[in-house]
Amino acid sequence: MTLAAAGLAVAVSAQQLARTSATANASAMRKAPQEFGAHSLPQASPLGKVEQVVGLTNVSVEYSRPSAKGRKVFGDVVPYGVFWRTGANASTKITFDDMAIIGGQKVKPGTYSLLTFPNEGAWLVVLNSDSDVNNADAYDESKNVATIKVEPKRTEFTETFTISFGNVVNDAATLDLAWENTKVSIPLEAPSTEQALRNIDTMLAGREIKPAHLHMAARFCVDRNVRLKEALEWATRSVKEDPKFWSVHTLALLQAANGDTKAAIATAQRSLEMAKEAKADAYVKLNEAKIAEWSGKK
């Protein structure tokens, strides 16, 4: 080996060692205080975790939470236009246990670094397959699996950097980043209808099918507007075997969805009376609203 080659090898090894050391240090910083024994000190930016099921996919985020402490955050503590690990101490990690969609881009199950490039205008949000991108030097753009531009919004003051889930409806949600007076909402999707229908078929193919199972299947289908004829049969069986005010209401919804408004009104009236007897005010209102709606369509 030539002297120049030996020097290059040493330089590369030193660089790799530095990156390994940085990752190890970041991991140590990320650990909860109790893991270091009785003489540990609280972290200035403590570890936070948040988890949410979207569709049938479990989404979890692990991050460190810095506080403003009287400082100007965006444009100062967090400069505009440059890499941010979306927290402190170490990379912010986002994990999907099944396929998900972020900003219209499919993401496979796994753990990713959640990276951002804040701006006064649109932020660039990045998911990177290297889950230990702790600083700009470790960032490899070729490992990006999803990139999305998101407009920030002004919001009420948030002292401590907070990641949360909002607008959790059916197969969608937003991943919300909030700090100081800025909030960024990242759209997430996890389509689950096809898998849920397969689960229903498996459940109803079993030997012990309970009225509650039939009702669950029927309710899912009417909510998603799929397989409505089959769902009507399941709801009818459920009510016949074990009528409850909620299952009778679902039957009314499916009768209406299948075009039998007259039967739907009569069934909703039955559910209404049952709900009154059970003092279930929410279902009383639901049935009254549906009866009024369907009465105009007779």
Protein Blocks (a to p, Z undefined) as FASTA:
>chain_A
ZZklmmmmmmmmmmmmmmmmmmmmmmmmmpcfklnojkbccdfbdcddddddehjaccdd
ddddddfklpafehplmcghiacehiahiacddddfbdcdeehiacdeddddddddddfb
lcdddddfblblfbfklpcfklpcbdcddddddddddfbacdddehiehjaccddddehj
bccdddddddfklmmmmmmmmmmmpmbdcfklmmmmmmmmmmnopaklmmmmmmmmmmmm
occfklmmmmmmmmmmnopamlmmmmmmmmmmmmmmnopaklmmmmmmmmmmmmmmZZ
